[in-house]
């Protein structure tokens, strides 16, 4: 019993000190990070990511340009979330509303919104990482869409099971993933896609403790920030704001 407690104590202490070490490295990288320099050479950085860690995006978009992109997800109401059986049905109906035949499986997979010229693309992977859905929204659809702030992404507790003090530090506002719901009008139904204000890169593609993950994540989030800026420039009705929270 004592040995088990001792091992747990060592593991917890090790995790805490590794966290402190990682945060020190992250803060040092952040202090030297030049967001303006990234913006000035944004195309190069987008190419670097989509040629390497996010190379599936170019494959999915084929010959279409990738101007900017961000993470995304499909939104469902709180009422639907309370009924597991209804969740699958609601999402399947949402796809059917835009002419896509797909049976939804309740597994969170890779999804992105990509601005390409004047069109917005939603791409979504299946559980095996292959392209499952590709929706294209036209300038007319975008001009008639609306965007609303939904708050931080639910279920993203980076410190689940850890002390409240560490949890609060890890889940600081600047680390939260905020969600903006973009709603498109259909003939009979509406389709809502959630745009995230951060891009989560595939951590498994980086070496443990590598500075590259932190640097690439910061670059990816500049691309994400620019996504919202360019979307608002092209379609003023889709200017994202956290001023109004819509439940």
N, C-alpha and C positions, 0 to 999 in steps of 0.2 A: 504493500500500500504506500509506504513512505517513498519507495523507489519510483513509483508511478507519479506521485506528487512532485518529486524532485525533477523527473524528466519533463513533466508539464511546465514546471517553473523555469527550467533551462530553455525550453522551446519558446515560452512566452517572452522571456528576457531577450533571447536571440532575435525574435521577431520585432520586438520593440526597438532594439539597437539597430537592426537592419533598416527599419522604417526611418529612424532618425538619420542614419547615414544616407539613405536614398533621398530624403527630403533636403538634406544639406547639398547633395549633388544637384538636385533639381533646382534649388534656389540659386545656385551658382550659375547654372546654364541659363535660367530665366533672366538673371541680372545682365547677362551679356547678349541676350536675344534681341535682335533688331527687327521689329515687326514691319517697319517701313521698307527696309531692305528686301524683305520677303515679298511685300506687295509690289515693289518696283520690278521684281523678276518673277512674278507669280506664275507665268506660263512655264518657266523652267522647273519650278518646284512641283507644279501639277504633273508635268511630264515625268519627273523623277519618281513620284509616288505611284503614278498609274503605270509606269514601266516596271515597277518593282513590287512593293508591298501590296498595292491595290491593282495589280495588273489585270484582274478579271474585269475591271470597269471598261478598259479599252476593248476587250474581247466582246463584252456585252453591247457596247455602243457601236461596234463595227466601224463604219467610216464616218460617224458623226463626231464633231469636235466636243471636247469636254472643257467648257469655259471655267466653271466652278462647280463644286459639289458639296453635299453635306450628308450626314446620316439621317435616316428617316424611319418611320414605322407607321402602321395602320392604327387609327384611333377607334376605340369602342367606348360606349358609355359605361358609367359606373353601374348602372342598372343591369346592363348585359354582362358585366364582369361577375356579378353575383350569381349568375346562372351559367355554369360551365357549358351546359349543353347548348345554350342559346348563343354563346360566344362564337362557336364554329359556324353556326347558321347565319349569324349577322354578318360575319366577314365574307362568307361565301356569297351572300346576297349583294354585298358591296361590290365584289368583283363582277358579279353578273350584271350589275347596273351599268358597267362600262364595257360590257361585251366580252368579259374574260371568264372562261369556264374553268374554275379551280375550286377544289374542295380544300378549305383551310384546315391545317393541323396546328394545334396550339403549341407551337415551338417558335421561340424568337430567333429569327435568322437575319442574315445580312441584308440591309435595305438602304438604298441611297436615293437622294433627289439630285439630279444633274441638270444644270442649266446649259443648254447647247443652242447657241444663237438666240432665237426668240422662243424656243420651245423648252418645256420642262419635262424631264423624263423621270419616271419612278421605276427603279429596278429592284428586284427582290429575289433572293436566293432560296432554294429549297434546303432541306436538312443536310443534303450532301454538298452544299456549296455551289450548285449549278443554278443557272438562271431559271427562275420559275415564272416571273411576271415582268413584263416590260410595257409600261403605259406611257403614252406620249400626249402631253397637253398642249394644245394649240394656243396661239396668241389670243384668239377670241375667248377660249375657255379661261385663260389666265386673267384676262381683262374683266371677266365677270365673276372671278373667284374672290374669296375673302380670307383674311388671316387673323387668328386670335391667339392670345397667349394662354397656355394651359398650365403653366407652372413647371416645377422640376419633374423630371421623369420619375415615375413611381417604380418602386422595387429596386432602386439603385443605391443600396446601403453598402458603401465600400467597407464599412467596419462592422458588419454583422457579427455579433457574438463577441465583440471586443468592448472594452470599457467605454462608458459614455464620454469621458474626456477625450480619448483618442478618436472616437466616432465623430465628435463635433469638429475636431481638427481636420480629419480626412474629408468630411462632408461640408467644408467651407463653401460659401456661396459661389466663389470663383471656380470651384471644382464640380459644381452641380451641372447636370445636363438639362437645360431648359427646353421645353417643347412648345412649338408654335403650330397650331392646327390650320392647315390650308384646306378650305372646303370648296369643292367644285360642284356646280349645279348640273344635274342631269335632267332628262325629260320627265322622269318620275321619281328618281332617287338622287340623293346627294352622296358624294364620296369625300371623305375627309382623310387626308394624309398628314402625318405629323412630321414636321421638319425639326431636327435637333440642332442646338446651337454649338455642338461639339462633335468632333469625329473621333471615334474610338478605333484605333489601329489594331490589327491582329497581333497581340502581344507575343503569341507563340512563335512568330517569325523573327523575333529578336533574341539576342543572347542575354541571359540573366545579368542584370547590372549594367547593361550597355547604355551609354549616353545617347545612342542613336534613337532609341525609342522616345526619350524625352524631347529631343530636338525635332524629330519628325512629327510628334504629336503637336508641338507648338506651331509648326509650319502648317499642319493639317487644319488646325483651328483658325489660323489666319485665312486659309482657303474657305473655311466654313463661314467666317465673319464676312468675307467678301461675297460669298453666295447671297447672303441676305441683302447686302448693299446693292449688288447688281440686279437682284430680283426687284427691289424697290425702285431702282432707276428705270427699269424697263416697264414695270407695272406698279405705279404709285399706290394702287389699291392693296398691294401686297407688302406694304412697309411694316416690318415687324416691330412691335413695341411691347415692353413689359409693364406699361402703364395700367393696362386693364387686364385683370385676371378673369378668364371665363372658365367656369367649372364644367 
